[in-house]
Amino acid sequence: MRSQAWLHAGPSADADLAFAAVLTLATLGSAALFGLGVAAFLRRQSRSYLLVALALAALLSRSVVAGFAITGHVSASEHHLLEHALDAVMVGLVVGAVYHARTVARRFDHDP
């Protein structure tokens, strides 16, 4: 039976080609989404769009951290800590964007 070590990114010379391909696609997709998020922010110039763009930057950072883990620049424990921290950052930024769009921005729209 194959070891479950392949589930966790770590430094190994025989890294799974399929995982590397998926990680590459995820990185490219995340980079494209981040670019679109920055473009939307530059067009709208609102705090909500900025927070969404930053959340997309955190998503891209997750792929970068995984890449560093595969190449051995980040240990497995650091990889897990960083990815979970980035998950929390993403959630906070998205919740902040929604809160701002639904409460703070509306107050300015309705003030005389």
N, CA and C atoms as a LAMMPS dump frame, in Angstrom:
ITEM: TIMESTEP
0
ITEM: NUMBER OF ATOMS
336
ITEM: BOX BOUNDS ff ff ff
-5.0000000000000000e+02 5.0000000000000000e+02
-5.0000000000000000e+02 5.0000000000000000e+02
-5.0000000000000000e+02 5.0000000000000000e+02
ITEM: ATOMS id mol type element x y z
1 1 1 N 0.835 -1.182 0
2 1 2 C 0 0 0
3 1 3 C 0.879 1.244 0
4 2 1 N 0.497 2.206 -0.784
5 2 2 C 1.265 3.432 -0.919
6 2 3 C 1.164 4.267 0.354
7 3 1 N 2.27 4.848 0.747
8 3 2 C 2.299 5.684 1.947
9 3 3 C 1.431 6.923 1.752
10 4 1 N 0.864 7.404 2.842
11 4 2 C 0.031 8.601 2.752
12 4 3 C 0.861 9.873 2.829
13 5 1 N 2.167 9.758 2.763
14 5 2 C 3.024 10.937 2.793
15 5 3 C 2.759 11.852 1.603
16 6 1 N 2.248 11.313 0.522
17 6 2 C 1.978 12.135 -0.663
18 6 3 C 0.856 13.132 -0.418
19 7 1 N 0.064 12.92 0.631
20 7 2 C -1.008 13.864 0.939
21 7 3 C -0.467 15.189 1.454
22 8 1 N 0.738 15.181 1.967
23 8 2 C 1.324 16.374 2.555
24 8 3 C 2.534 16.786 1.731
25 9 1 N 2.531 18.039 1.323
26 9 2 C 3.65 18.535 0.539
27 9 3 C 4.904 18.528 1.404
28 10 1 N 5.957 18.028 0.864
29 10 2 C 7.214 17.985 1.588
30 10 3 C 8.355 17.815 0.611
31 11 1 N 9.553 18.019 1.067
32 11 2 C 10.692 17.906 0.157
33 11 3 C 10.941 16.45 -0.233
34 12 1 N 10.77 16.143 -1.496
35 12 2 C 11.091 14.805 -1.985
36 12 3 C 11.461 14.911 -3.453
37 13 1 N 12.443 14.112 -3.833
38 13 2 C 12.926 14.153 -5.21
39 13 3 C 11.92 13.546 -6.174
40 14 1 N 11.093 12.646 -5.683
41 14 2 C 10.132 11.97 -6.558
42 14 3 C 8.716 12.531 -6.359
43 15 1 N 8.622 13.855 -6.37
44 15 2 C 7.313 14.501 -6.191
45 15 3 C 6.363 14.028 -7.275
46 16 1 N 5.15 13.822 -6.884
47 16 2 C 4.127 13.313 -7.79
48 16 3 C 3.866 14.321 -8.912
49 17 1 N 3.991 13.883 -10.154
50 17 2 C 3.803 14.758 -11.304
51 17 3 C 2.386 15.311 -11.369
52 18 1 N 1.411 14.496 -11.039
53 18 2 C 0.022 14.965 -11.06
54 18 3 C -0.189 16.081 -10.046
55 19 1 N 0.394 15.938 -8.858
56 19 2 C 0.26 16.982 -7.842
57 19 3 C 0.928 18.267 -8.302
58 20 1 N 2.091 18.146 -8.917
59 20 2 C 2.785 19.328 -9.424
60 20 3 C 1.961 20.023 -10.503
61 21 1 N 1.31 19.235 -11.362
62 21 2 C 0.467 19.82 -12.41
63 21 3 C -0.742 20.529 -11.81
64 22 1 N -1.371 19.902 -10.825
65 22 2 C -2.527 20.523 -10.168
66 22 3 C -2.1 21.798 -9.453
67 23 1 N -0.973 21.758 -8.782
68 23 2 C -0.476 22.945 -8.084
69 23 3 C -0.157 24.069 -9.066
70 24 1 N 0.417 23.72 -10.205
71 24 2 C 0.703 24.729 -11.228
72 24 3 C -0.582 25.357 -11.745
73 25 1 N -1.581 24.526 -12.033
74 25 2 C -2.871 25.059 -12.495
75 25 3 C -3.531 25.92 -11.427
76 26 1 N -3.46 25.487 -10.179
77 26 2 C -4.04 26.269 -9.082
78 26 3 C -3.336 27.615 -8.94
79 27 1 N -2.03 27.612 -9.085
80 27 2 C -1.272 28.862 -8.986
81 27 3 C -1.628 29.803 -10.126
82 28 1 N -1.702 29.272 -11.337
83 28 2 C -2.065 30.11 -12.487
84 28 3 C -3.488 30.643 -12.353
85 29 1 N -4.412 29.792 -11.922
86 29 2 C -5.791 30.233 -11.725
87 29 3 C -5.901 31.279 -10.63
88 30 1 N -5.19 31.066 -9.535
89 30 2 C -5.205 32.032 -8.439
90 30 3 C -4.591 33.358 -8.865
91 31 1 N -3.523 33.288 -9.643
92 31 2 C -2.891 34.516 -10.129
93 31 3 C -3.835 35.281 -11.053
94 32 1 N -4.552 34.554 -11.911
95 32 2 C -5.518 35.206 -12.804
96 32 3 C -6.642 35.857 -12
97 33 1 N -7.161 35.147 -11
98 33 2 C -8.212 35.72 -10.152
99 33 3 C -7.706 36.938 -9.391
100 34 1 N -6.488 36.868 -8.885
101 34 2 C -5.914 38.013 -8.187
102 34 3 C -5.791 39.213 -9.131
103 35 1 N -5.335 38.96 -10.351
104 35 2 C -5.243 40.043 -11.338
105 35 3 C -6.595 40.673 -11.624
106 36 1 N -7.62 39.838 -11.764
107 36 2 C -8.973 40.364 -11.975
108 36 3 C -9.46 41.141 -10.757
109 37 1 N -9.125 40.658 -9.566
110 37 2 C -9.508 41.36 -8.345
111 37 3 C -8.852 42.723 -8.243
112 38 1 N -7.58 42.804 -8.601
113 38 2 C -6.878 44.091 -8.591
114 38 3 C -7.475 45.022 -9.638
115 39 1 N -7.771 44.49 -10.819
116 39 2 C -8.384 45.314 -11.869
117 39 3 C -9.745 45.844 -11.419
118 40 1 N -10.538 45.001 -10.769
119 40 2 C -11.847 45.442 -10.269
120 40 3 C -11.68 46.515 -9.203
121 41 1 N -10.696 46.338 -8.32
122 41 2 C -10.458 47.355 -7.299
123 41 3 C -10.034 48.678 -7.93
124 42 1 N -9.132 48.622 -8.893
125 42 2 C -8.675 49.854 -9.539
126 42 3 C -9.813 50.563 -10.255
127 43 1 N -10.751 49.803 -10.752
128 43 2 C -11.899 50.392 -11.447
129 43 3 C -12.909 50.982 -10.464
130 44 1 N -13.198 50.264 -9.371
131 44 2 C -14.233 50.681 -8.413
132 44 3 C -13.708 51.561 -7.28
133 45 1 N -12.462 51.378 -6.895
134 45 2 C -11.849 52.163 -5.822
135 45 3 C -12.647 52.129 -4.516
136 46 1 N -13.171 50.963 -4.144
137 46 2 C -13.908 50.854 -2.885
138 46 3 C -13.186 49.901 -1.941
139 47 1 N -13.446 50.089 -0.662
140 47 2 C -12.808 49.254 0.348
141 47 3 C -13.215 47.79 0.19
142 48 1 N -14.461 47.535 -0.166
143 48 2 C -14.907 46.148 -0.339
144 48 3 C -14.115 45.448 -1.436
145 49 1 N -13.891 46.134 -2.544
146 49 2 C -13.117 45.537 -3.635
147 49 3 C -11.66 45.332 -3.225
148 50 1 N -11.134 46.245 -2.419
149 50 2 C -9.776 46.077 -1.915
150 50 3 C -9.683 44.829 -1.041
151 51 1 N -10.659 44.64 -0.16
152 51 2 C -10.646 43.471 0.721
153 51 3 C -10.77 42.169 -0.068
154 52 1 N -11.583 42.172 -1.114
155 52 2 C -11.706 40.978 -1.958
156 52 3 C -10.388 40.715 -2.692
157 53 1 N -9.753 41.765 -3.206
158 53 2 C -8.464 41.594 -3.885
159 53 3 C -7.419 41.038 -2.921
160 54 1 N -7.433 41.512 -1.681
161 54 2 C -6.494 40.984 -0.69
162 54 3 C -6.797 39.524 -0.349
163 55 1 N -8.073 39.163 -0.305
164 55 2 C -8.44 37.762 -0.075
165 55 3 C -7.929 36.884 -1.22
166 56 1 N -8.016 37.393 -2.436
167 56 2 C -7.495 36.641 -3.582
168 56 3 C -5.971 36.554 -3.538
169 57 1 N -5.323 37.572 -2.988
170 57 2 C -3.869 37.504 -2.79
171 57 3 C -3.528 36.405 -1.785
172 58 1 N -4.349 36.262 -0.75
173 58 2 C -4.13 35.189 0.226
174 58 3 C -4.319 33.819 -0.429
175 59 1 N -5.299 33.719 -1.33
176 59 2 C -5.51 32.468 -2.063
177 59 3 C -4.277 32.128 -2.9
178 60 1 N -3.742 33.111 -3.594
179 60 2 C -2.525 32.908 -4.379
180 60 3 C -1.361 32.521 -3.467
181 61 1 N -1.291 33.141 -2.306
182 61 2 C -0.213 32.841 -1.359
183 61 3 C -0.244 31.387 -0.9
184 62 1 N -1.429 30.796 -0.805
185 62 2 C -1.532 29.383 -0.416
186 62 3 C -0.802 28.502 -1.433
187 63 1 N -0.98 28.806 -2.716
188 63 2 C -0.296 28.02 -3.751
189 63 3 C 1.21 28.229 -3.684
190 64 1 N 1.621 29.45 -3.405
191 64 2 C 3.05 29.741 -3.287
192 64 3 C 3.649 28.974 -2.105
193 65 1 N 2.942 28.962 -0.983
194 65 2 C 3.407 28.215 0.195
195 65 3 C 3.525 26.728 -0.135
196 66 1 N 2.552 26.183 -0.85
197 66 2 C 2.619 24.768 -1.24
198 66 3 C 3.823 24.517 -2.14
199 67 1 N 4.084 25.428 -3.055
200 67 2 C 5.258 25.296 -3.917
201 67 3 C 6.556 25.316 -3.122
202 68 1 N 6.628 26.214 -2.136
203 68 2 C 7.81 26.258 -1.277
204 68 3 C 7.959 24.971 -0.469
205 69 1 N 6.84 24.392 -0.06
206 69 2 C 6.901 23.14 0.699
207 69 3 C 7.412 22 -0.173
208 70 1 N 6.957 21.953 -1.415
209 70 2 C 7.394 20.89 -2.324
210 70 3 C 8.89 20.99 -2.602
211 71 1 N 9.387 22.21 -2.741
212 71 2 C 10.804 22.392 -3.055
213 71 3 C 11.696 22.34 -1.823
214 72 1 N 11.089 22.194 -0.641
215 72 2 C 11.876 22.05 0.57
216 72 3 C 12.231 23.347 1.263
217 73 1 N 11.714 24.462 0.803
218 73 2 C 12.002 25.75 1.432
219 73 3 C 11.168 25.989 2.691
220 74 1 N 10.089 25.227 2.843
221 74 2 C 9.199 25.338 4.005
222 74 3 C 8.95 23.921 4.514
223 75 1 N 9.046 23.726 5.814
224 75 2 C 8.804 22.391 6.38
225 75 3 C 7.314 22.071 6.342
226 76 1 N 6.987 20.807 6.555
227 76 2 C 5.587 20.38 6.532
228 76 3 C 4.781 21.074 7.62
229 77 1 N 5.357 21.227 8.802
230 77 2 C 4.615 21.894 9.881
231 77 3 C 4.424 23.375 9.581
232 78 1 N 5.445 24.016 9.031
233 78 2 C 5.297 25.428 8.637
234 78 3 C 4.264 25.566 7.522
235 79 1 N 4.278 24.61 6.602
236 79 2 C 3.322 24.611 5.502
237 79 3 C 1.895 24.585 6.034
238 80 1 N 1.625 23.677 6.959
239 80 2 C 0.272 23.568 7.517
240 80 3 C -0.108 24.814 8.298
241 81 1 N 0.805 25.325 9.094
242 81 2 C 0.529 26.531 9.872
243 81 3 C 0.232 27.712 8.953
244 82 1 N 1.064 27.903 7.938
245 82 2 C 0.87 29.023 7.012
246 82 3 C -0.429 28.894 6.227
247 83 1 N -0.735 27.697 5.755
248 83 2 C -1.963 27.54 4.976
249 83 3 C -3.207 27.74 5.824
250 84 1 N -3.201 27.261 7.058
251 84 2 C -4.363 27.489 7.923
252 84 3 C -4.468 28.968 8.301
253 85 1 N -3.343 29.618 8.519
254 85 2 C -3.36 31.056 8.804
255 85 3 C -3.9 31.83 7.601
256 86 1 N -3.49 31.445 6.404
257 86 2 C -3.993 32.11 5.197
258 86 3 C -5.482 31.856 5.006
259 87 1 N -5.957 30.669 5.374
260 87 2 C -7.402 30.399 5.338
261 87 3 C -8.142 31.376 6.243
262 88 1 N -7.623 31.574 7.459
263 88 2 C -8.26 32.499 8.402
264 88 3 C -8.224 33.928 7.869
265 89 1 N -7.116 34.31 7.256
266 89 2 C -7.004 35.649 6.668
267 89 3 C -8.034 35.823 5.557
268 90 1 N -8.161 34.816 4.685
269 90 2 C -9.146 34.895 3.594
270 90 3 C -10.556 35.063 4.128
271 91 1 N -10.914 34.262 5.115
272 91 2 C -12.26 34.344 5.685
273 91 3 C -12.489 35.724 6.282
274 92 1 N -11.529 36.214 7.038
275 92 2 C -11.668 37.54 7.639
276 92 3 C -11.829 38.636 6.604
277 93 1 N -11.057 38.557 5.532
278 93 2 C -11.143 39.576 4.486
279 93 3 C -12.474 39.522 3.746
280 94 1 N -12.957 38.33 3.435
281 94 2 C -14.242 38.208 2.737
282 94 3 C -15.384 38.671 3.635
283 95 1 N -15.371 38.259 4.9
284 95 2 C -16.411 38.713 5.832
285 95 3 C -16.348 40.234 5.977
286 96 1 N -15.154 40.78 6.067
287 96 2 C -15.003 42.234 6.143
288 96 3 C -15.536 42.931 4.906
289 97 1 N -15.287 42.364 3.737
290 97 2 C -15.781 42.959 2.49
291 97 3 C -17.301 42.955 2.449
292 98 1 N -17.9 41.842 2.833
293 98 2 C -19.366 41.748 2.834
294 98 3 C -19.95 42.701 3.872
295 99 1 N -19.37 42.717 5.06
296 99 2 C -19.858 43.62 6.112
297 99 3 C -19.783 45.07 5.646
298 100 1 N -18.644 45.434 5.079
299 100 2 C -18.479 46.814 4.615
300 100 3 C -19.474 47.148 3.518
301 101 1 N -19.663 46.241 2.589
302 101 2 C -20.584 46.494 1.475
303 101 3 C -22.025 46.6 1.959
304 102 1 N -22.385 45.835 2.987
305 102 2 C -23.781 45.797 3.451
306 102 3 C -24.106 46.811 4.534
307 103 1 N -23.115 47.304 5.258
308 103 2 C -23.424 48.23 6.35
309 103 3 C -22.771 49.587 6.168
310 104 1 N -21.479 49.632 6.134
311 104 2 C -20.769 50.905 6.074
312 104 3 C -21.074 51.642 4.783
313 105 1 N -20.986 50.972 3.657
314 105 2 C -21.231 51.625 2.371
315 105 3 C -22.677 52.099 2.258
316 106 1 N -23.621 51.358 2.792
317 106 2 C -25.035 51.76 2.726
318 106 3 C -25.306 53.005 3.554
319 107 1 N -24.639 53.159 4.693
320 107 2 C -24.836 54.352 5.512
321 107 3 C -24.463 55.601 4.736
322 108 1 N -23.398 55.524 3.962
323 108 2 C -22.992 56.689 3.184
324 108 3 C -23.945 56.954 2.03
325 109 1 N -24.562 55.909 1.502
326 109 2 C -25.518 56.076 0.409
327 109 3 C -26.806 56.741 0.876
328 110 1 N -27.206 56.523 2.137
329 110 2 C -28.491 57.016 2.629
330 110 3 C -28.387 58.296 3.439
331 111 1 N -27.187 58.756 3.759
332 111 2 C -27.055 60.005 4.512
333 111 3 C -27.417 61.186 3.625
334 112 1 N -28.142 62.177 4.195
335 112 2 C -28.518 63.353 3.384
336 112 3 C -27.352 64.248 3.082
